[in-house]
C-alpha cells in the first residue's frame, strides 16, 4: 500500500519506504518462517529465492539507468 501510494503520488520516500517494508517482510519469511518447513520445502524455497534474486540482478543491470531515474 505504501509503495502504491508512492507511485500514485509521485513521492520517492513512499516508494523507498514500500521497498523497505517489502524487504523486511521477505527477510522475515526466509529467516524465521522457513525453518518451520520440512527439509525438501526449505531447499525448494531457497532455490526459488536464489532464482528470483538472480533475475532481479539481471533486470537491474539491464535497466539500471531507467530504474535510477524512476527511483
C-alpha positions as CSV (number, residue, x, y, z in Angstrom):
1,X,0.0,0.0,0.0
2,X,2.8,2.4,0.8
3,X,4.6,1.6,-2.4
4,X,1.4,2.1,-4.4
5,X,0.8,5.4,-2.7
6,X,4.3,6.5,-3.7
7,X,3.6,5.6,-7.3
8,X,0.3,7.4,-7.4
9,X,1.6,10.5,-5.5
10,X,5.0,10.5,-7.2
11,X,6.8,10.6,-3.9
12,X,10.2,9.0,-3.7
13,X,10.2,8.5,0.0
14,X,6.9,6.5,-0.1
15,X,8.3,4.2,-2.8
16,X,11.6,3.6,-0.9
17,X,9.6,3.0,2.3
18,X,7.4,0.5,0.4
19,X,10.5,-1.3,-0.8
20,X,11.9,-1.3,2.8
21,X,8.7,-2.8,4.2
22,X,8.7,-5.4,1.4
23,X,12.3,-6.3,2.1
24,X,11.7,-6.7,5.8
25,X,8.7,-9.0,5.1
26,X,10.6,-11.2,2.7
27,X,13.6,-11.3,5.1
28,X,11.3,-12.4,7.9
29,X,9.8,-15.1,5.8
30,X,13.2,-16.6,4.8
31,X,14.9,-16.1,8.2
32,X,12.1,-17.1,10.6
33,X,9.2,-18.9,8.9
34,X,11.3,-21.1,6.5
35,X,12.8,-23.0,9.5
36,X,9.3,-24.4,10.3
37,X,9.1,-26.1,6.9
38,X,10.2,-29.7,6.1
39,X,13.7,-30.1,4.5
40,X,12.5,-30.6,0.9
41,X,10.3,-27.5,1.0
42,X,13.1,-25.5,2.7
43,X,15.5,-26.5,-0.1
44,X,12.9,-25.6,-2.8
45,X,12.2,-22.2,-1.2
46,X,15.9,-21.3,-1.1
47,X,16.4,-22.3,-4.7
48,X,13.4,-20.2,-5.7
49,X,14.8,-17.3,-3.7
50,X,18.1,-17.6,-5.5
51,X,16.5,-17.7,-8.9
52,X,14.4,-14.6,-8.1
53,X,17.5,-12.7,-6.8
54,X,19.4,-13.7,-10.0
55,X,16.5,-12.5,-12.1
56,X,16.3,-9.2,-10.2
57,X,20.0,-8.7,-10.6
58,X,19.8,-9.2,-14.3
59,X,16.8,-6.9,-14.7
60,X,18.5,-4.2,-12.6
61,X,21.8,-4.5,-14.6
62,X,19.9,-4.3,-17.9
63,X,17.7,-1.3,-17.0
64,X,19.9,0.5,-14.4
65,X,19.5,3.9,-15.9
66,X,15.8,3.7,-16.2
67,X,15.5,2.5,-12.6
68,X,17.7,5.2,-11.3
69,X,15.5,7.9,-13.0
70,X,12.4,6.2,-11.7
71,X,13.6,6.0,-8.1
